[in-house]
Amino acid sequence: MRVLISGGGIAGPALAFWLHRAGAEVTIVERAPEPRPGGHAVDVRGAARGVVERMGIRDAIRTHQVDERGWAMVDARGKRLGAMPADLFGGEGIVAEIEIARGDLARILYEATAADVDWRFGDQVTDLTPEGDVFFAGGRRERYDVVVGADGVRSGVRKLAFGPHREFVQPLGAYGSYFTVPDPGDLDNWFEMYNAPGGRVAGIRPERGGTAKASLSFRTKEQYGRLDRAQQIALLSAKFDKVGWRVPDLLRAMPDAPDFYFDEVSKVTVERWARGRVVLLGDAGYCGTPLAGMGTSMSLVGAYVLAGELAAAKTPEEGFAAYQREMADYVAEGTQLPPGGVEMFAPNGRFMIRLRALSMRMMGVWPMKGMVEKQFTKAEAITLKDYGQLRTQMSNG
Ligand SMILES: Cc1cc2nc3c(=O)[nH]c(=O)nc-3n(C[C@H](O)[C@H](O)[C@H](O)COP(=O)(O)OP(=O)(O)OC[C@H]3O[C@@H](n4cnc5c(N)ncnc54)[C@H](O)[C@@H]3O)c2cc1C
């Protein structure tokens, strides 16, 4: 089977890994010139932990794992208003047991597939036909049995095969950015977050190697459309002007960050994930925003299930249908926003900010603890099947 995967983020290479094991000939086309660095620490939770173990990359992840002691909400002077230690929910709380910088995970997945998969950087799909003919920006035309859109929230493949973004992408009235800054030296391995009035949230997370990852997010009724990097930086600087805490340092470091990333916070919902030979995986098909905290886990699990079902099925269409059946409940749970959604994440007024801090202090206490625990059990809402086709190939090497 010849498979083309558009997108070399998390979902794309994870799928390529498994499809190669199942005997497929796999090409990944990635728009960026190399694996994209950057991104906050992402969580590998629940069933996704089983996937990375089966892939044999658990140790590689362990060497890059972020040692985070917990998450704390602070005020403008840095005083703690509430804190959630990492072990509060047995390693499955807001800070998960496996936290790894997104860029490190992308690099590990690239390295796990580089020798066996035809990676093509700096290119993208420009057209598709129902027969499986694919046209590339670089000028090639090739035929594939299956084309996978694993190219993120604004998937190019989805746009070509399913329709315009507005039919599937729901903006939630907020923007977020992530970028690397020098480690301030006093985080003591805690992820700190400051809510400023006006729906603005600043955060800083420890990472390895003398740096930290900053985030700046804000709510807005405006939609800014396409902005270049300079415009994004100018917008964030204006929005966070005169915000206290560590924010002036973060703003100063932002223009020099090697991995500045900025995006609108958007959900993706697609009713049927396959059309003809084309199938969607990861954020391209289902995304609950970074607030839901399940994007990476759903991508890893989705890749395993899609590969397993394709390998077990007689036709791609049969495999696609089984993939959606297996994943449906897990995705329905994993794309749910936490209670209060964007409003609670980035409250506008001081009263709601205090309420957020209070609810954080109560999280470890009955009855809140049980309610919050429910949020994290969704990571377990699927039982991984043991796909013989993947296992046999794996034991063969
Ligand atoms: C640079 C970056 C930083 C991120 N930071 C965070 C974060 O801090 N926290 C968080 O929760 N989530 C973050 N995300 C999103 C997170 O990676 C995903 O939610 C999740 O891991 C699902 O992965 P995915 O592979 O479906 O999508 P992504 O990781 O977004 O990967 C999609 C890939 O497709 C490529 N691509 C896009 N369009 C095309 C095209 N037309 N043709 C070919 N390739 C294309 C992109 O360059 C990217 O490499 C980030 C994504 C990126 C790209």
The ligand as a Tripos MOL2 file, in Angstrom:
@<TRIPOS>MOLECULE
LIG
   53    58     1     0     0
SMALL
NO_CHARGES

@<TRIPOS>ATOM
      1 C1          5.0890   24.6990   16.3060 C.3       1 LIG1
      2 C2          3.9090   24.1310   17.0700 C.ar      1 LIG1
      3 C3          3.7860   24.3920   18.4350 C.ar      1 LIG1
      4 C4          2.7110   23.8730   19.1580 C.ar      1 LIG1
      5 N1          2.6310   24.1100   20.4840 N.ar      1 LIG1
      6 C5          1.6570   23.5560   21.2350 C.ar      1 LIG1
      7 C6          1.5980   23.7480   22.6420 C.ar      1 LIG1
      8 O1          2.4350   24.4260   23.2030 O.2       1 LIG1
      9 N2          0.5840   23.1790   23.3620 N.ar      1 LIG1
     10 C7         -0.3530   22.4110   22.7360 C.ar      1 LIG1
     11 O2         -1.2440   21.9010   23.4180 O.2       1 LIG1
     12 N3         -0.3330   22.2060   21.4110 N.ar      1 LIG1
     13 C8          0.6530   22.7630   20.6380 C.ar      1 LIG1
     14 N4          0.6770   22.5490   19.2840 N.ar      1 LIG1
     15 C9         -0.3490   21.6710   18.7110 C.3       1 LIG1
     16 C10        -0.0480   20.2030   19.0100 C.3       1 LIG1
     17 O3          1.1800   19.8460   18.4230 O.3       1 LIG1
     18 C11        -1.1640   19.3750   18.4480 C.3       1 LIG1
     19 O4         -2.3760   19.7150   19.1170 O.3       1 LIG1
     20 C12        -1.0460   17.8830   18.6430 C.3       1 LIG1
     21 O5          0.2130   17.4440   18.9540 O.3       1 LIG1
     22 C13        -1.5770   17.1850   17.4010 C.3       1 LIG1
     23 O6         -0.5610   17.0750   16.4630 O.3       1 LIG1
     24 P1         -0.7910   17.1040   14.9030 P.3       1 LIG1
     25 O7          0.3520   16.3340   14.3450 O.co2     1 LIG1
     26 O8         -2.1790   16.7360   14.5590 O.co2     1 LIG1
     27 O9         -0.6530   18.6560   14.5300 O.3       1 LIG1
     28 P2          0.6430   19.6280   14.5580 P.3       1 LIG1
     29 O10         1.5540   19.2790   15.6570 O.co2     1 LIG1
     30 O11         0.0930   21.0030   14.4820 O.co2     1 LIG1
     31 O12         1.4000   19.2670   13.1860 O.3       1 LIG1
     32 C14         0.9240   19.5820   11.9120 C.3       1 LIG1
     33 C15         2.1100   19.6510   10.9630 C.3       1 LIG1
     34 O13         1.6160   19.8420    9.6500 O.3       1 LIG1
     35 C16         2.3930   20.8150    8.9960 C.3       1 LIG1
     36 N5          1.5480   21.4170    7.9560 N.ar      1 LIG1
     37 C17         0.5740   22.3340    8.1130 C.ar      1 LIG1
     38 N6         -0.0140   22.5840    6.9330 N.ar      1 LIG1
     39 C18         0.6050   21.8000    6.0280 C.ar      1 LIG1
     40 C19         0.4160   21.6010    4.6280 C.ar      1 LIG1
     41 N7         -0.5210   22.2540    3.9390 N.pl3     1 LIG1
     42 N8          1.2290   20.6970    3.9980 N.ar      1 LIG1
     43 C20         2.2000   20.0150    4.6790 C.ar      1 LIG1
     44 N9          2.4100   20.1820    6.0040 N.ar      1 LIG1
     45 C21         1.6080   21.0590    6.6610 C.ar      1 LIG1
     46 C22         2.8240   21.7610   10.0950 C.3       1 LIG1
     47 O14         3.9950   22.4790    9.7260 O.3       1 LIG1
     48 C23         3.0650   20.8040   11.2400 C.3       1 LIG1
     49 O15         4.3770   20.3100   11.2490 O.3       1 LIG1
     50 C24         1.7140   23.0880   18.5000 C.ar      1 LIG1
     51 C25         1.8110   22.8470   17.1120 C.ar      1 LIG1
     52 C26         2.9040   23.3550   16.3950 C.ar      1 LIG1
     53 C27         3.0110   23.0750   14.9080 C.3       1 LIG1
@<TRIPOS>BOND
     1     1     2 1
     2     2     3 ar
     3     2    52 ar
     4     3     4 ar
     5     4     5 ar
     6     4    50 ar
     7     5     6 ar
     8     6     7 ar
     9     6    13 1
    10     7     8 2
    11     7     9 ar
    12     9    10 ar
    13    10    11 2
    14    10    12 ar
    15    12    13 ar
    16    13    14 ar
    17    14    15 1
    18    14    50 ar
    19    15    16 1
    20    16    17 1
    21    16    18 1
    22    18    19 1
    23    18    20 1
    24    20    21 1
    25    20    22 1
    26    22    23 1
    27    23    24 1
    28    24    25 2
    29    24    26 1
    30    24    27 1
    31    27    28 1
    32    28    29 2
    33    28    30 1
    34    28    31 1
    35    31    32 1
    36    32    33 1
    37    33    34 1
    38    33    48 1
    39    34    35 1
    40    35    36 1
    41    35    46 1
    42    36    37 ar
    43    36    45 ar
    44    37    38 ar
    45    38    39 ar
    46    39    40 ar
    47    39    45 ar
    48    40    41 1
    49    40    42 ar
    50    42    43 ar
    51    43    44 ar
    52    44    45 ar
    53    46    47 1
    54    46    48 1
    55    48    49 1
    56    50    51 ar
    57    51    52 ar
    58    52    53 1
@<TRIPOS>SUBSTRUCTURE
     1 LIG1         1 GROUP 0 **** ****
